Amino acid sequence: MEEDTGEEPGLDSRPAPTDFHFYHMDLYDPDNRLLLLPEESPGMRREVIQAEDDHELGDEIIDGNVPRMGIEEYPPYGVKEGDPAWEQQDWRLGEEVAEAGDLGFGGWGSRGQCQDLREAYQYSHGRASEEYECYVIPEEEDEEEAADVFCVTCKTPVRAAEDLVVHKEHEVTPLNQALESAKDEIHKNMYKLEKQIIDMENFASHLEEVFITVEENFGRQEQNFESHYNEILETLAQKYEEKIQALGQKKKEKLESLYGQLVSCGENLDTCRELMETIEEMCHEEKTEFIKDAVAMADRLGKFLKTKTDVEISTQPDFEEQTMDFSDVEELMGSINSVPAPSAPVINPQAPNSATGSSVRVCWSLYSDDTVESYQLSYRLVQDGLPEKGQAESTVTVKETYCSVKNLTPNSQYEFWVTAQNRAGSSPASERAVYVTAPSPPIVKVKEIRSCEEAALICWESGSLNPVDSYTVELTQGETPEASGVTESIVGIPTCEALVRLQPRQSYTIYVRALNVGGLSMRSEPATVHTTGSYFHLNKDTCHPCLTISEDGFTLTRSERKASTREVPASSNIRFTRCAAVLGNLIPIRGRHYWEVEVGESLDYMVGVALEEVPRHEDLGANRLSWCMRHTYTSLRHKYEFLHNRTTPDLRITVPPKTVGILLDYENPRLSFFNADIAQHLYSFSCELRQFVHPCFSLEKPGCLKIRNGIPIPRHVTFY
């Protein structure tokens, strides 16, 4: 709500009680609504004034006056002021209400004072939205009057004692528990929905790639058809021009030959006419001259008649059938259905997150617009960039420009190459590309996990022969892998351990994934981490040979058997050689750590902490690198020492502890010991802990120590 800090005439800027709250009355169904006001009498009129655009608070008017507002306890309706029932009411008010009474708000029974209180509250807290009817109800309700429960049968909250009667035979559960169950169900559905969305997106991506591949293939086919069609048209046009020119040349030759014959025939015809005319003229001449001319004419006529006249037409008018050679056109038409072999494809480099532990997605493309019917993808395993000897090649035939190759080895390199094929043949092979599968799941070192109330150190092994780029830690609240909490991820971890901040007093399920250029590995086996206290295990590598550590890593035992000299190498820098001791795993988490050790009254033991560099050939507490509590038992008494650098304070413990509590405080460098059975403080070291330390344990005689981890810090310990 918006606060109105300005002053209005006639209103006092008096503070309203802070233990009053406004609630939206439509939060629950009308039948289940918490009744804070008495029922209206027939003579009463109820009117809700709707606020304007400035979100003015709606007032409830009853007979022109504002009704009494509900407080922590109010008199039953119908009881008048002055009645015994009125006097017996416990009017418990908060400090703010009492102050309001001192300012003139005392005597909550009068309408005017109640009106003043409502106006003061409205003035100090702003004006509510027009969609709300505002009633003042107490912050703390009587558990018998109103219970925060949820009716599972009716699927509705129940907040009033009257409603509990209605839902008496129904299944009810606490409201907080119902809310958590609803949240868990929502998280489960969200997880399923996210998984379904990812599957649908992958399928849609696959369909899109197929669509693009089909479109590219048909586009290239269309271009090939158009190219062949244009080539055929050019060939036909060229043949048309050649044939037209040949026909014109033959026509010209025929006409010239016929014209020559026509000219020769005309010349012969003129000669014949001339001879005829000459002969006719000779017939009219005298005999003597006729005879002379006849002899000459006979010679001339004989020569003419001896001349052979060609009366055969050398060129016939008929059109000679021309044979068209369309063999090249037929060859072009046939080439439409016979395309050339494709060129070599180009294989693409590996895309990030394109692989799993057993599969990899390979993609390639073409330089030219070749027509391709299928692709042949070949691959084989390689080691250190070279093909493995004796490794057989595998081949997969696909029609798209990508392929998901399965059944591969995790975190391994494979060499891929591809060829394109159509009916004309195969293309040359592409260049070879190396793809990497995702790593194998890491292996969580359960016994090396250390934790406290606010953090945990998770350790694991790579699980892969080849190096990986980074690791991802996933954690879910809950002790089982099926826990329905929200999963959080910590990414980009370069090493095989991670310090994770957690919520106190919770249980977490931890998974680890490895990441390389191929993608994320599968989840590791789950590990459970509790933040109810500090957790650590005993380190077997530091254990003296005469000691035995149980399988769970929390029990230390010394037997009667003595260790031989062969079992205790003198030059060992990790294993204890002189003192029968063992170190717990390092506690590299700042803060306070508490654990307990179950000991016997007659057991000789040492418990405490030590730095990593503590000498393995010396006793614990004999140097500046360890702080220990030592107990030795004789027939006369129990002797307790608190050793550091061979010194111990002079003190005596009267009640021998059966369980020793140890508090390690990194922030206020201190190591404290307690008798956990009677909550008694025994002794505290004020030590400079510039490095992280190990818990340490020693058994000087046969016996057994049991370490209790994951214990919340007791209240009596928090004072130290």
URSULBEL-V676942 format. One record per residue. N is the residue number from 1. RES is the residue in one small letter. PHI is phi as a letter, one per 30 degrees, with the letter a starting at -180 (* if undefined). Layout:
((N:RES:PHI) (N:RES:PHI))
This chain:
((1:m:*) (2:e:d) (3:e:c) (4:d:c) (5:t:d) (6:g:d) (7:e:c) (8:e:c) (9:p:d) (10:g:i) (11:l:c) (12:d:d) (13:s:d) (14:r:c) (15:p:d) (16:a:c) (17:p:d) (18:t:d) (19:d:c) (20:f:c) (21:h:b) (22:f:c) (23:y:b) (24:h:d) (25:m:d) (26:d:c) (27:l:d) (28:y:b) (29:d:d) (30:p:e) (31:d:d) (32:n:c) (33:r:d) (34:l:d) (35:l:d) (36:l:c) (37:l:c) (38:p:d) (39:e:d) (40:e:d) (41:s:d) (42:p:e) (43:g:d) (44:m:c) (45:r:b) (46:r:c) (47:e:b) (48:v:c) (49:i:d) (50:q:d) (51:a:d) (52:e:d) (53:d:d) (54:d:d) (55:h:i) (56:e:d) (57:l:d) (58:g:d) (59:d:c) (60:e:c) (61:i:c) (62:i:b) (63:d:h) (64:g:i) (65:n:b) (66:v:d) (67:p:d) (68:r:d) (69:m:c) (70:g:d) (71:i:b) (72:e:e) (73:e:b) (74:y:b) (75:p:d) (76:p:e) (77:y:d) (78:g:j) (79:v:d) (80:k:c) (81:e:d) (82:g:j) (83:d:d) (84:p:d) (85:a:d) (86:w:d) (87:e:d) (88:q:d) (89:q:d) (90:d:c) (91:w:d) (92:r:c) (93:l:c) (94:g:d) (95:e:d) (96:e:d) (97:v:d) (98:a:d) (99:e:d) (100:a:d) (101:g:d) (102:d:d) (103:l:d) (104:g:j) (105:f:c) (106:g:d) (107:g:i) (108:w:d) (109:g:d) (110:s:d) (111:r:d) (112:g:d) (113:q:d) (114:c:d) (115:q:d) (116:d:d) (117:l:d) (118:r:d) (119:e:d) (120:a:d) (121:y:d) (122:q:d) (123:y:d) (124:s:d) (125:h:c) (126:g:i) (127:r:c) (128:a:d) (129:s:d) (130:e:d) (131:e:d) (132:y:c) (133:e:c) (134:c:c) (135:y:b) (136:v:c) (137:i:b) (138:p:d) (139:e:d) (140:e:c) (141:e:c) (142:d:d) (143:e:d) (144:e:d) (145:e:d) (146:a:b) (147:a:c) (148:d:d) (149:v:b) (150:f:b) (151:c:d) (152:v:d) (153:t:d) (154:c:c) (155:k:h) (156:t:b) (157:p:d) (158:v:b) (159:r:b) (160:a:b) (161:a:d) (162:e:d) (163:d:d) (164:l:d) (165:v:d) (166:v:d) (167:h:c) (168:k:d) (169:e:c) (170:h:c) (171:e:d) (172:v:b) (173:t:b) (174:p:e) (175:l:d) (176:n:d) (177:q:d) (178:a:d) (179:l:d) (180:e:d) (181:s:d) (182:a:d) (183:k:d) (184:d:d) (185:e:d) (186:i:d) (187:h:d) (188:k:d) (189:n:d) (190:m:d) (191:y:d) (192:k:d) (193:l:d) (194:e:d) (195:k:d) (196:q:d) (197:i:d) (198:i:d) (199:d:d) (200:m:d) (201:e:d) (202:n:d) (203:f:d) (204:a:d) (205:s:d) (206:h:d) (207:l:d) (208:e:d) (209:e:d) (210:v:d) (211:f:e) (212:i:d) (213:t:d) (214:v:d) (215:e:d) (216:e:d) (217:n:d) (218:f:d) (219:g:d) (220:r:d) (221:q:d) (222:e:d) (223:q:d) (224:n:d) (225:f:d) (226:e:d) (227:s:d) (228:h:d) (229:y:d) (230:n:d) (231:e:d) (232:i:d) (233:l:d) (234:e:d) (235:t:d) (236:l:d) (237:a:d) (238:q:d) (239:k:d) (240:y:d) (241:e:d) (242:e:d) (243:k:d) (244:i:d) (245:q:d) (246:a:d) (247:l:d) (248:g:d) (249:q:d) (250:k:d) (251:k:d) (252:k:d) (253:e:d) (254:k:d) (255:l:d) (256:e:d) (257:s:d) (258:l:d) (259:y:d) (260:g:d) (261:q:d) (262:l:d) (263:v:d) (264:s:d) (265:c:d) (266:g:d) (267:e:d) (268:n:d) (269:l:d) (270:d:d) (271:t:d) (272:c:d) (273:r:d) (274:e:d) (275:l:d) (276:m:d) (277:e:d) (278:t:d) (279:i:d) (280:e:d) (281:e:d) (282:m:d) (283:c:d) (284:h:c) (285:e:d) (286:e:d) (287:k:d) (288:t:d) (289:e:d) (290:f:d) (291:i:d) (292:k:d) (293:d:d) (294:a:d) (295:v:d) (296:a:d) (297:m:d) (298:a:d) (299:d:d) (300:r:d) (301:l:d) (302:g:d) (303:k:d) (304:f:d) (305:l:d) (306:k:d) (307:t:d) (308:k:d) (309:t:c) (310:d:d) (311:v:c) (312:e:c) (313:i:d) (314:s:d) (315:t:b) (316:q:d) (317:p:d) (318:d:d) (319:f:d) (320:e:d) (321:e:d) (322:q:c) (323:t:c) (324:m:c) (325:d:c) (326:f:c) (327:s:d) (328:d:d) (329:v:d) (330:e:d) (331:e:d) (332:l:d) (333:m:d) (334:g:d) (335:s:d) (336:i:d) (337:n:c) (338:s:b) (339:v:c) (340:p:d) (341:a:d) (342:p:d) (343:s:d) (344:a:d) (345:p:d) (346:v:c) (347:i:d) (348:n:d) (349:p:d) (350:q:d) (351:a:d) (352:p:d) (353:n:h) (354:s:c) (355:a:b) (356:t:c) (357:g:d) (358:s:b) (359:s:b) (360:v:b) (361:r:c) (362:v:c) (363:c:b) (364:w:a) (365:s:a) (366:l:c) (367:y:d) (368:s:c) (369:d:c) (370:d:d) (371:t:d) (372:v:b) (373:e:c) (374:s:a) (375:y:b) (376:q:c) (377:l:c) (378:s:c) (379:y:a) (380:r:a) (381:l:d) (382:v:b) (383:q:b) (384:d:h) (385:g:i) (386:l:c) (387:p:d) (388:e:d) (389:k:d) (390:g:i) (391:q:d) (392:a:d) (393:e:d) (394:s:c) (395:t:b) (396:v:b) (397:t:c) (398:v:b) (399:k:c) (400:e:c) (401:t:c) (402:y:a) (403:c:a) (404:s:c) (405:v:c) (406:k:c) (407:n:h) (408:l:c) (409:t:d) (410:p:d) (411:n:h) (412:s:b) (413:q:c) (414:y:b) (415:e:c) (416:f:b) (417:w:b) (418:v:b) (419:t:b) (420:a:c) (421:q:b) (422:n:b) (423:r:d) (424:a:d) (425:g:k) (426:s:c) (427:s:d) (428:p:d) (429:a:d) (430:s:d) (431:e:d) (432:r:c) (433:a:b) (434:v:c) (435:y:c) (436:v:b) (437:t:d) (438:a:d) (439:p:d) (440:s:d) (441:p:d) (442:p:d) (443:i:c) (444:v:d) (445:k:d) (446:v:d) (447:k:d) (448:e:c) (449:i:d) (450:r:b) (451:s:a) (452:c:b) (453:e:d) (454:e:b) (455:a:a) (456:a:b) (457:l:c) (458:i:c) (459:c:b) (460:w:a) (461:e:c) (462:s:d) (463:g:i) (464:s:b) (465:l:d) (466:n:d) (467:p:d) (468:v:c) (469:d:d) (470:s:a) (471:y:b) (472:t:b) (473:v:c) (474:e:c) (475:l:b) (476:t:b) (477:q:d) (478:g:k) (479:e:c) (480:t:c) (481:p:d) (482:e:d) (483:a:e) (484:s:c) (485:g:d) (486:v:d) (487:t:d) (488:e:c) (489:s:b) (490:i:c) (491:v:c) (492:g:i) (493:i:d) (494:p:d) (495:t:c) (496:c:c) (497:e:a) (498:a:a) (499:l:c) (500:v:c) (501:r:d) (502:l:b) (503:q:d) (504:p:d) (505:r:h) (506:q:b) (507:s:c) (508:y:b) (509:t:c) (510:i:c) (511:y:b) (512:v:b) (513:r:b) (514:a:c) (515:l:b) (516:n:b) (517:v:d) (518:g:d) (519:g:k) (520:l:d) (521:s:d) (522:m:d) (523:r:d) (524:s:d) (525:e:d) (526:p:d) (527:a:b) (528:t:c) (529:v:b) (530:h:c) (531:t:c) (532:t:d) (533:g:a) (534:s:d) (535:y:b) (536:f:a) (537:h:b) (538:l:d) (539:n:c) (540:k:d) (541:d:d) (542:t:c) (543:c:d) (544:h:d) (545:p:e) (546:c:d) (547:l:c) (548:t:b) (549:i:c) (550:s:d) (551:e:d) (552:d:d) (553:g:i) (554:f:b) (555:t:b) (556:l:c) (557:t:b) (558:r:c) (559:s:c) (560:e:d) (561:r:d) (562:k:c) (563:a:d) (564:s:d) (565:t:d) (566:r:d) (567:e:d) (568:v:c) (569:p:d) (570:a:d) (571:s:c) (572:s:d) (573:n:c) (574:i:c) (575:r:d) (576:f:d) (577:t:c) (578:r:c) (579:c:c) (580:a:d) (581:a:b) (582:v:a) (583:l:c) (584:g:d) (585:n:d) (586:l:e) (587:i:c) (588:p:c) (589:i:b) (590:r:d) (591:g:j) (592:r:c) (593:h:b) (594:y:b) (595:w:b) (596:e:b) (597:v:b) (598:e:d) (599:v:b) (600:g:c) (601:e:d) (602:s:c) (603:l:c) (604:d:c) (605:y:b) (606:m:b) (607:v:b) (608:g:l) (609:v:b) (610:a:b) (611:l:d) (612:e:e) (613:e:d) (614:v:e) (615:p:d) (616:r:d) (617:h:c) (618:e:b) (619:d:d) (620:l:d) (621:g:i) (622:a:c) (623:n:b) (624:r:d) (625:l:c) (626:s:b) (627:w:b) (628:c:b) (629:m:c) (630:r:c) (631:h:b) (632:t:b) (633:y:c) (634:t:b) (635:s:d) (636:l:c) (637:r:a) (638:h:c) (639:k:c) (640:y:c) (641:e:b) (642:f:c) (643:l:c) (644:h:a) (645:n:h) (646:r:i) (647:t:c) (648:t:b) (649:p:d) (650:d:c) (651:l:b) (652:r:b) (653:i:c) (654:t:d) (655:v:c) (656:p:d) (657:p:d) (658:k:c) (659:t:b) (660:v:c) (661:g:c) (662:i:b) (663:l:c) (664:l:c) (665:d:c) (666:y:d) (667:e:d) (668:n:c) (669:p:e) (670:r:a) (671:l:b) (672:s:c) (673:f:b) (674:f:b) (675:n:d) (676:a:d) (677:d:d) (678:i:b) (679:a:h) (680:q:c) (681:h:d) (682:l:c) (683:y:a) (684:s:b) (685:f:c) (686:s:c) (687:c:b) (688:e:d) (689:l:c) (690:r:d) (691:q:b) (692:f:d) (693:v:b) (694:h:c) (695:p:d) (696:c:b) (697:f:b) (698:s:b) (699:l:b) (700:e:d) (701:k:b) (702:p:e) (703:g:l) (704:c:b) (705:l:c) (706:k:b) (707:i:c) (708:r:c) (709:n:c) (710:g:i) (711:i:c) (712:p:d) (713:i:d) (714:p:d) (715:r:d) (716:h:d) (717:v:d) (718:t:d) (719:f:d) (720:y:c))
